[in-house]
Amino acid sequence: MVKSMKPGKQRKAHFNAAMHEKRKRLSARLQLEKPDSRFDGVRTVTVRVGDTVKVVRGDLSNGGKRHGGKRNAEPLTGSVIRIDSNKGRLYIEGAKASKSDNKEEAVPVNASNVVVVRLDETDKYRVQQLTGNRS
């Protein structure tokens, strides 16, 4: 990022960043359901459409009472269906809220509030980059 320590300059650089830089900031911790030795040493990955994520922080992590769910329920786990790079938000399958006219609407989730539990391995180049030599 910027070498300045001033918070105002950091915020300005964040909001005025190019789209390819904003896209790379949408990364999340990698905590696979089934441990895979190929990804040993990989801590974070850039989230892509098709990855399965689990919400660990925020309202959807414990049932989503705010969005009509039950308290102390299981955290929301679902596939990423859309990514908004400009706002830094993910749209996850099952993260919905009802509007006042009883229509369902997708709820965006910040990428820092999720962990990746299963990678979409259809892109062989991505898997090759993650499993390559990291010494």
Buried (B, 14 or more C-beta within 10 A) or exposed (E): EEEEEEEEEEEEBBEEBEEEEBBEBBBBBBEBEEEBEEBEEBEEBBBBEBBBBBBBBBBBBBBBEEBEBEEEEEBBBBBBBEBEBEEBBBBBBBBBBEEEEEEEEBBBBBBBBBBBBBBBEEEEEBBEEBBEEEE
